[in-house]
């Protein structure tokens, strides 16, 4: 997933458990229909036979793989009922919030019908209205609790939707409106777009890529996007792991689907990965190059390429090479792993390398972007509370505060000061691990070799990797024991060795400090355009002198300020100045004197040194080259 914000989604949908190829039972049959679009209701029918005549349970997932958020999709289920094959009602009861237990009374077949209210975000739920239907499988399809290994087929009734609406999905197509998958995991992992979309295809290294766009904003031409993605795919992403795939094609699929929804959205974009597809929401026109700081990027078109590349690389890293805990999927509970810094953070690392190798970025663009990521990571106060492995384990808490995982401000918890993004932490660790391996092997090996070894050993149909497997593989590639590196910087909380490791490639790490007085607060404009304090950093002048989250600043030293004027007023002062801050707290005016300090958080820059050694030159050149 790359929600990274807020941080959010083929002809053959490959099975997640390739060992389950011989199924004695008939497939479970699903049918999809539509009510009037203003109701946002999807009609679902499930037909299952080969049952034991006693009872059967159906459940809807608690969460969607790739989105580590408790969704409770059961809240959108209505009108549930069950019958036997002849249409006679069967009694049922709920055994928990997401499971329906049906008494079969001797019947060996059951028909389940229910409706889904679909007016959410399609990349992590379902959306059906007059514009389109976008479906994430986990949000819509119940599964038979004792039969997730059974094949599934889906018949889509389009009689109630406009005649020009088409279907795009990675599931295997049986006929015009029928699709099939080898098991529930594969079925739920194939999102569906149904609309009057535009599709453009291209072929790269033997695989056909289907770019399906449903554009609610401008229906602009996306030829340049296809050209850029073609180059990214062909020059970097696919070649990175092609030697490890060892199949008839360079990629582990013959077809791949980009399902892109262009729509007004709270952030520039988000997506969710799937086995041979991704569903993505983007919020601006195709040719929008407006500046942005989102995800530490520079402009909104760059964000589109970065987002699509990130989700595409997930087809290898997390969909096939994944932590052991993430498969087969347990849809009923939160699933914890320490390794999302690999699944998400290293996906970020390889994404940025792809933008470099494809020529989308210059070498200095690449270094500047990396420096911004490091700056953002090192500004996170949560670095003192959690290791990068801890942030992965605690992903279900969500993110708050800055960094790529920020969703929104919340005063109900202190995550802004105790947690941070494993996207950012993992991406930075990717750099440091890569440099460590290159230095230890005199540039004969790199993180690419480590990733290929991991893929060969632990990708599907194998069971997945555990944290210690990653350490062993790194040690094998580096030719030395890497357990200390992981203990200090992955499961530990030691300061990251930027200066030491970047020096291996002849890259100088520069730090600069803002001259603006530092109070240790983060502010956002409230509804009245006042600077609202949304976080107070531990140990800061603001915490020491009494400012609080939720305080709305109305004046500095008696001069009224709004959100746009606050920073200007602060900039004319100096570190050490005493500033009288007037705030509105709980409806009352308060005056709080705060003695400012120098900003302790540096801004990082990465620059090649002027006189590198031969070893530094070799490592730098290989870092900046393609796989």
C-alpha positions, 0 to 999 in steps of 0.5 A: 500500500502507498497511502503515505499520507494520510499514505491507498489500489490480467488475464490470470489472477495467480493463486496465493497458495499454488499448492492447492490445485486439485479441489474436490468440491465445486467452486463457490459461485458468486453473483453481483448485481446492482440496485439504483446508483443513488442507493449505493447498494450492491446485490451479492448472491453466493451459492455453495454445495458439498456441505456437511448438512449440519452448519456452515459459516460465512464471514466478511473480512475485518480488514483488507490485505495491503491496508493495515486498518481495521475496516469492519466491512460488516458494517456495510452488510444488510439484508442478509438471508440464507436458503437451501437450493430450493429456496426454503429459508434456513435459520442463521445467527451471528456468532460475532460482528462479521460472521453469520452461522447458518443451520443447514438442517440436513441440506448440503447446499446453501444460497446466501444473499446480502447487500453491500452499501458501497459509498466508500473509497474504492481502493480500500472498500467499494464505491458504486454510484452513477459514475462507476463501480470500484470494488476491493474484494475484501470489502464485498465478498463474504468467504465460507469460513471452512472453504477459503481454499475452494475455487470461486467464480463470479457472474456480473449482471450488468443489466442495471448499469449503463450499457457502455460500462465495461469490466476491468479486473485481473481475474481470469475471464470465462466469458463476457460477464463471468470470471474465475479464481482458484481460491478465496485469497485470489478472488478477494485480491482481484479488484474490479472497475466497472465503468465507461473507462478508457484503456490503453495497453503496452507490452514490456519484456513480454508482459502486457500492461493494461492501463485502465482509467476512470477519469472524473476530472478532465478525461485528459490524455495519459499518453505521457504517463504510459510512456514514462511508466513503460520506461520505469518498468522496462529499465528498472523494476522488472529487471531488478528481480527478473533473475530471481523470478526464473520463469518464462517471462521476466515478470511473474505474470503475463498481464498486469492491470493498473486500475486508476480512478481520477477523482477529487481526493483529500491528498494527491493520491493513494493506492493498494497493491494486488497480485497482478494489479493495483487500484489507485486513486489520483486527485489531479489532472494528468498534466498537473505539475503543481509543486507539492511536498507530499511524500517528499516529492516535488510536483504532482505528476511526479507523485503519479509516477512514484505512486504507480511504481510503488504499487507495481513493485509490490507485485514482487515485494509483499504480494509474492515475497512476504512476511510469513505472518501475511499468508494465508490471510487471516481476515478475522484479526489484526495480523502483526509483523515486524517486517513492513519496513521491508515490504513498504519501506524497501519498496519505497527504496526501489521505487526511487531507484526506478525513477533514477534508472529510468531517467525520470530523475537526475542523480542530484534529484535522487540525492535531494529526494533522499535528503528530504526523506532523511530530514523528515524521518529525523524530525520524528520525536517517535524515533526515541520511543519505537524502533523501525521494527516496532512501527511495523508491529504497531501499524494497526495504531495508525500514524499521526503527525508528519512523515509519509504515514500521516493521516490527520491530527488527533488529540486523543492519542500521542502517536505524533510523538511516539510513532512514525512511518516505516515507509520512511524508516525502511527507505532510509534503511534501504540506503544504509543496508545497500551501502553496508553490503557494497562496502563489505563486498568491495562493491561486488554485491548490493541490496539487489542481490539480497532482495533476489536471494530473499525472493528465491528462498521465500516467495510464493509458493513458499511460506514467506520469511521471518525477521531472522531470515532477512538477517541471515540472507544479508549476512550471506550476501555481505560475507559478514555477520549483519546481525549487529546492523539489524540489532542496532538499527532495525530492532534497536533505536540507535542513531542511524549512521548516515555520515559513515555509510554515505561516505562509502560512496563518496557522498557528503552528508551536510546539516543545516539549521533553521535560524527561525526561533524554535518553539517545538509545536506543529500548527495547522489552520483551523476553520477560522484561519487561526494557527491551531497547535496540533502537536507539542514536541516532548522536551520543547520550549512549548511543552516546558512553558505550557502550550497545549494541543488544541490551543488556537494562537491569536497573537504574538507579543500582542500582535494579532496573527492568522495562520498565514501571518504566524510564520512571518511573525516568528521569523523576525525574532531570534532564538532565545527571545521570549515570546508572549503567545496569546491563545484561545483554550477551551473558549478562554483567552490565555497569555503564555510566555515562551522562551524560544530555542534554536531548532535542534532538528537539522535539514539534511543535504547529500552531495558527492565529494570533490575528491573521491577514492577509487573505491568511492567512485566505483560504489557511487557509479554502481549506486547510480546505475540500473540493475 
